[in-house]
Amino acid sequence: MKGQMKVINLELLAELNRKYHLNIEPKPLIVKAFTHSSYGEQESNERLEFLGDSVLGMLVATYLYRHFPHFNEGEMTKMRATYVCEDANSQYAKEMGLDKMILLGKGEELSGARRRPSTLSDLFEAFLGAVYLEYGIDEVKKILDQVVFPHLLANDVKPFIDYKSRLQEALQADGPTRLVYRLDNVEGPPHNRTFTMSAVLDGVKLGTGVGRTKKDATQDAAREALKTMAIIK
């Protein structure tokens, strides 16, 4: 990919601008924010990620200080750690559609990096870093007002913990595997069903989950599998 010109999808960028009432242009720093280290020999988004991490942390800390006056230092630290972390950041990136715009090398694309929480978390921070440099702190805050801060006010943590992606990433580190999610049982009337799913690796059941939807039951099964593998408690 030497000498390859970096491009991002302008239609997706326009959609992002419309959805969040922004005016982000495909300037070099913005394009760099979407450039993964696997994409050619151009500078990647790693330095922007470093900057964006600090900007995000500072703005969230400021928001917590102003909107949660009853919280002590320890409580604010814990809450910031919940909403500024790999799982949360990756969900913010997907919510905004940034995952569709990242520039990846062929190998990383084939390995599923576009869905990898660590990649998406880095992307979100790099994007904020680029927006900060090009448009200033107020534009970053405008994004957080729509994407991050509503979750803090609602104390909405569950959507950030993507156990299914975490399990897939952990298994890929050990080489090719065959992980499937099996529907074991469905109970209750159509308007109030309960699903039971199992996470099965190479024929061995790692975890079983229950939920009101197949998606929730699958996440629960993945969480139990991660416990079985001693990756989480």
C-alpha positions in Angstrom: 0.0 0.0 0.0 3.0 2.2 -0.3 2.0 5.6 -1.6 -1.7 4.8 -1.4 -3.8 7.9 -0.9 -6.0 7.7 2.1 -9.7 8.3 1.7 -12.7 8.0 3.9 -16.3 7.5 2.8 -17.7 11.0 2.3 -21.3 9.8 2.3 -20.8 8.3 5.8 -19.1 11.5 6.9 -22.1 13.5 5.7 -24.4 11.2 7.5 -22.4 11.6 10.7 -22.6 15.4 10.3 -26.4 15.3 9.8 -27.0 13.0 12.7 -25.0 14.9 15.2 -25.4 18.5 13.7 -21.6 18.7 13.0 -19.6 20.2 10.2 -16.6 17.9 10.1 -14.7 18.1 6.8 -12.3 15.4 5.5 -9.2 17.3 6.5 -5.9 15.5 6.9 -6.1 15.2 10.7 -9.7 13.8 10.4 -8.6 11.3 7.9 -5.6 10.3 10.1 -8.0 9.7 12.9 -9.5 6.9 10.9 -6.2 5.4 9.8 -5.3 2.2 11.6 -1.6 1.3 11.9 -2.1 -1.7 9.6 -3.1 0.6 6.7 -0.1 1.3 4.5 3.0 3.2 5.6 1.3 6.5 6.4 1.2 7.8 10.0 -1.6 6.1 11.9 -4.1 7.4 14.5 -2.1 6.4 17.5 -0.8 9.9 18.4 -4.3 11.3 18.0 -5.6 8.5 20.3 -3.2 9.6 23.0 -4.5 13.2 22.8 -8.2 12.2 22.5 -7.9 10.0 25.6 -6.9 13.0 27.6 -9.5 15.3 26.1 -12.2 12.7 26.8 -11.1 12.1 30.3 -11.0 15.8 31.1 -14.4 16.6 29.7 -16.0 13.6 31.5 -14.4 14.6 34.8 -15.6 18.2 34.4 -19.1 16.9 33.6 -19.1 14.7 36.7 -17.9 17.5 38.9 -20.6 19.9 37.7 -23.6 17.5 37.5 -22.9 15.1 40.5 -22.1 17.5 43.4 -23.0 14.8 45.9 -20.3 12.4 44.6 -17.0 12.3 46.4 -13.6 11.8 44.6 -13.8 8.0 44.8 -17.3 7.9 43.4 -16.4 10.2 40.5 -13.3 8.2 39.7 -15.3 5.0 39.6 -18.0 6.5 37.4 -15.4 7.9 35.0 -13.7 4.6 34.8 -17.1 3.0 33.8 -17.9 5.5 31.0 -14.4 6.0 29.7 -13.1 2.6 29.1 -12.6 0.2 26.2 -16.1 -1.3 26.3 -17.8 2.1 26.6 -15.6 3.8 23.9 -16.1 1.0 21.4 -19.9 1.3 21.9 -19.7 5.1 21.3 -17.8 4.5 18.1 -20.4 2.0 16.8 -23.3 4.3 17.9 -21.8 7.1 15.8 -21.0 4.8 12.8 -17.2 5.4 13.1 -16.6 1.7 12.7 -17.8 1.8 9.1 -15.2 4.5 8.2 -12.0 3.2 9.7 -9.2 2.4 7.2 -7.7 -1.0 7.8 -5.1 -3.2 6.2 -6.3 -6.3 4.5 -5.1 -8.7 7.2 -6.7 -6.7 10.0 -9.9 -6.4 8.0 -10.1 -10.2 7.5 -9.3 -10.8 11.2 -12.3 -8.8 12.3 -10.6 -5.7 13.6 -13.5 -3.6 12.4 -15.6 -5.2 15.2 -12.7 -5.4 17.8 -13.5 -3.4 20.9 -9.8 -2.3 21.4 -9.7 -1.0 17.8 -12.9 0.9 18.0 -12.0 2.4 21.4 -8.8 3.7 20.0 -10.7 5.0 17.0 -13.2 7.0 19.1 -10.4 8.6 21.1 -8.4 9.4 17.9 -11.5 11.0 16.4 -12.0 13.2 19.4 -8.4 14.2 19.3 -8.6 15.2 15.7 -11.8 17.2 16.2 -10.2 19.0 19.2 -7.2 20.0 17.1 -9.3 21.1 14.0 -12.4 22.5 15.6 -11.7 23.1 19.3 -12.9 21.9 22.6 -16.5 23.1 22.2 -17.0 20.8 19.1 -15.8 17.8 21.1 -18.2 18.7 23.9 -21.0 18.9 21.4 -20.3 15.3 20.4 -20.1 14.2 24.1 -23.3 16.0 24.9 -25.1 13.7 22.4 -23.1 10.5 22.7 -21.6 10.1 26.2 -23.2 12.4 28.7 -26.8 11.0 28.3 -25.5 7.7 29.5 -23.9 9.2 32.6 -27.2 11.0 33.5 -29.2 7.7 33.1 -26.5 5.7 34.8 -26.8 3.4 31.9 -23.9 0.9 32.0 -25.2 -2.4 30.5 -25.0 -1.4 26.8 -21.2 -0.9 27.2 -20.3 -4.4 28.2 -20.1 -6.3 24.9 -19.3 -9.8 26.3 -19.7 -11.4 22.9 -17.0 -9.3 21.3 -14.7 -9.7 24.3 -15.1 -13.5 24.1 -14.4 -13.5 20.3 -11.3 -11.4 20.7 -10.0 -13.6 23.6 -10.4 -16.7 21.5 -8.8 -15.2 18.4 -5.6 -14.6 20.4 -5.2 -18.4 20.6 -5.7 -19.1 16.9 -8.6 -20.4 14.8 -11.6 -21.8 16.8 -15.2 -22.7 16.1 -17.4 -20.8 18.5 -21.2 -21.0 18.0 -24.2 -19.8 20.0 -26.8 -22.5 20.3 -30.5 -21.9 21.1 -31.3 -24.4 23.9 -34.8 -23.4 25.0 -37.7 -20.9 24.5 -40.3 -20.5 27.2 -43.4 -18.3 27.7 -46.0 -16.8 25.4 -45.0 -14.8 22.3 -45.2 -11.4 24.1 -43.2 -12.6 27.1 -40.6 -15.1 26.0 -37.4 -16.2 27.8 -34.6 -17.6 25.7 -31.8 -19.8 26.8 -28.5 -19.8 24.7 -25.2 -21.6 25.1 -21.8 -20.6 24.0 -20.1 -23.7 22.5 -16.5 -23.8 21.6 -15.3 -26.8 19.4 -18.2 -28.8 20.7 -17.6 -27.9 24.4 -20.2 -25.8 26.2 -18.5 -22.8 27.9 -21.5 -20.9 29.2 -25.2 -20.7 29.3 -27.3 -17.5 29.3 -30.9 -16.5 29.7 -32.6 -13.3 28.4 -35.8 -11.8 27.1 -34.3 -11.8 23.6 -31.9 -14.0 21.8 -29.4 -11.1 21.8 -29.6 -10.7 25.6 -29.3 -14.4 26.1 -26.3 -14.6 23.8 -24.5 -11.8 25.7 -25.3 -13.6 29.0 -23.9 -16.9 27.6 -20.7 -15.1 26.4 -20.4 -13.5 29.9 -20.6 -16.9 31.5 -18.0 -18.3 29.0 -15.6 -15.5 30.0 -16.1 -16.5 33.6 -15.4 -20.1 32.8 -12.2 -19.0 31.1 -11.3 -16.9 34.1 -11.1 -13.7 32.0 -13.7 -12.0 34.1 -14.9 -12.6 37.6 
